[in-house]
Amino acid sequence: MYKSQRLSLSYPAIERLRQIYGLPADVPPQTLAGYVERMIFEFGTGTGFQNAAPTPTQVPVPEVTTPTLKPNFSKLAAMATKKI
Protein backbone atom coordinates (compact mmCIF):
# COMPACT_ATOMS: atom_id res chain seq x y z
CA MET A 1 0.00 0.00 0.00
CA TYR A 2 1.32 3.45 -0.92
CA LYS A 3 1.12 6.15 1.74
CA SER A 4 1.49 9.79 0.81
CA GLN A 5 2.86 12.38 3.23
CA ARG A 6 3.16 16.15 3.00
CA LEU A 7 6.67 17.55 3.33
CA SER A 8 7.78 21.17 3.76
CA LEU A 9 11.23 22.08 2.48
CA SER A 10 13.16 25.21 3.37
CA TYR A 11 14.57 27.49 0.70
CA PRO A 12 18.19 26.40 1.41
CA ALA A 13 17.09 22.75 1.04
CA ILE A 14 15.54 23.53 -2.35
CA GLU A 15 18.72 25.34 -3.41
CA ARG A 16 20.83 22.35 -2.32
CA LEU A 17 18.56 19.98 -4.27
CA ARG A 18 18.91 22.21 -7.34
CA GLN A 19 22.71 22.18 -6.96
CA ILE A 20 22.90 18.41 -6.57
CA TYR A 21 20.82 17.67 -9.66
CA GLY A 22 21.65 20.78 -11.70
CA LEU A 23 18.02 21.93 -11.86
CA PRO A 24 16.93 25.33 -13.22
CA ALA A 25 15.65 28.03 -10.85
CA ASP A 26 12.07 27.84 -12.20
CA VAL A 27 11.58 24.10 -11.72
CA PRO A 28 7.92 23.19 -10.93
CA PRO A 29 7.03 21.78 -7.48
CA GLN A 30 6.01 18.43 -8.99
CA THR A 31 9.48 18.04 -10.50
CA LEU A 32 11.09 18.92 -7.17
CA ALA A 33 8.95 16.26 -5.51
CA GLY A 34 10.20 13.71 -8.03
CA TYR A 35 13.81 14.62 -7.33
CA VAL A 36 13.22 14.43 -3.56
CA GLU A 37 11.85 10.90 -4.07
CA ARG A 38 14.83 10.04 -6.25
CA MET A 39 17.24 11.31 -3.61
CA ILE A 40 15.48 9.31 -0.87
CA PHE A 41 15.74 6.11 -2.89
CA GLU A 42 19.38 6.75 -3.87
CA PHE A 43 20.45 7.33 -0.27
CA GLY A 44 18.18 4.57 1.04
CA THR A 45 19.83 1.97 -1.18
CA GLY A 46 23.36 3.12 -0.37
CA THR A 47 24.07 4.25 -3.94
CA GLY A 48 23.91 7.94 -3.07
CA PHE A 49 26.41 10.67 -3.71
CA GLN A 50 29.02 9.58 -1.15
CA ASN A 51 30.67 7.26 -3.69
CA ALA A 52 30.14 9.50 -6.72
CA ALA A 53 32.82 11.85 -8.01
CA PRO A 54 31.82 15.52 -7.61
CA THR A 55 30.65 17.35 -10.72
CA PRO A 56 30.66 21.14 -11.22
CA THR A 57 27.00 21.33 -10.15
CA GLN A 58 27.43 18.96 -7.20
CA VAL A 59 28.88 20.28 -3.95
CA PRO A 60 30.34 17.61 -1.62
CA VAL A 61 28.35 17.07 1.60
CA PRO A 62 30.49 17.68 4.71
CA GLU A 63 30.61 14.95 7.33
CA VAL A 64 28.73 15.79 10.51
CA THR A 65 29.77 14.25 13.79
CA THR A 66 27.41 14.25 16.74
CA PRO A 67 28.75 14.30 20.29
CA THR A 68 28.30 11.16 22.34
CA LEU A 69 25.80 11.76 25.11
CA LYS A 70 26.32 9.99 28.43
CA PRO A 71 23.73 9.97 31.20
CA ASN A 72 24.54 11.73 34.46
CA PHE A 73 23.96 8.81 36.82
CA SER A 74 24.36 10.85 40.02
CA LYS A 75 21.61 13.25 38.91
CA LEU A 76 19.39 10.37 37.86
CA ALA A 77 19.91 8.65 41.23
CA ALA A 78 19.09 11.90 43.03
CA MET A 79 15.90 12.26 40.99
CA ALA A 80 14.89 8.66 41.71
CA THR A 81 15.37 8.99 45.47
CA LYS A 82 13.71 12.43 45.70
CA LYS A 83 10.41 12.16 47.55
CA ILE A 84 7.50 14.23 46.32
C-alpha positions as CSV (number, residue, x, y, z in Angstrom):
1,M,0.0,0.0,0.0
2,Y,1.3,3.4,-0.9
3,K,1.1,6.1,1.7
4,S,1.5,9.8,0.8
5,Q,2.9,12.4,3.2
6,R,3.2,16.1,3.0
7,L,6.7,17.6,3.3
8,S,7.8,21.2,3.8
9,L,11.2,22.1,2.5
10,S,13.2,25.2,3.4
11,Y,14.6,27.5,0.7
12,P,18.2,26.4,1.4
13,A,17.1,22.8,1.0
14,I,15.5,23.5,-2.3
15,E,18.7,25.3,-3.4
16,R,20.8,22.4,-2.3
17,L,18.6,20.0,-4.3
18,R,18.9,22.2,-7.3
19,Q,22.7,22.2,-7.0
20,I,22.9,18.4,-6.6
21,Y,20.8,17.7,-9.7
22,G,21.7,20.8,-11.7
23,L,18.0,21.9,-11.9
24,P,16.9,25.3,-13.2
25,A,15.6,28.0,-10.9
26,D,12.1,27.8,-12.2
27,V,11.6,24.1,-11.7
28,P,7.9,23.2,-10.9
29,P,7.0,21.8,-7.5
30,Q,6.0,18.4,-9.0
31,T,9.5,18.0,-10.5
32,L,11.1,18.9,-7.2
33,A,8.9,16.3,-5.5
34,G,10.2,13.7,-8.0
35,Y,13.8,14.6,-7.3
36,V,13.2,14.4,-3.6
37,E,11.9,10.9,-4.1
38,R,14.8,10.0,-6.3
39,M,17.2,11.3,-3.6
40,I,15.5,9.3,-0.9
41,F,15.7,6.1,-2.9
42,E,19.4,6.7,-3.9
43,F,20.4,7.3,-0.3
44,G,18.2,4.6,1.0
45,T,19.8,2.0,-1.2
46,G,23.4,3.1,-0.4
47,T,24.1,4.3,-3.9
48,G,23.9,7.9,-3.1
49,F,26.4,10.7,-3.7
50,Q,29.0,9.6,-1.2
51,N,30.7,7.3,-3.7
52,A,30.1,9.5,-6.7
53,A,32.8,11.9,-8.0
54,P,31.8,15.5,-7.6
55,T,30.7,17.3,-10.7
56,P,30.7,21.1,-11.2
57,T,27.0,21.3,-10.2
58,Q,27.4,19.0,-7.2
59,V,28.9,20.3,-3.9
60,P,30.3,17.6,-1.6
61,V,28.4,17.1,1.6
62,P,30.5,17.7,4.7
63,E,30.6,14.9,7.3
64,V,28.7,15.8,10.5
65,T,29.8,14.3,13.8
66,T,27.4,14.3,16.7
67,P,28.8,14.3,20.3
68,T,28.3,11.2,22.3
69,L,25.8,11.8,25.1
70,K,26.3,10.0,28.4
71,P,23.7,10.0,31.2
72,N,24.5,11.7,34.5
73,F,24.0,8.8,36.8
74,S,24.4,10.8,40.0
75,K,21.6,13.3,38.9
76,L,19.4,10.4,37.9
77,A,19.9,8.7,41.2
78,A,19.1,11.9,43.0
79,M,15.9,12.3,41.0
80,A,14.9,8.7,41.7
81,T,15.4,9.0,45.5
82,K,13.7,12.4,45.7
83,K,10.4,12.2,47.6
84,I,7.5,14.2,46.3
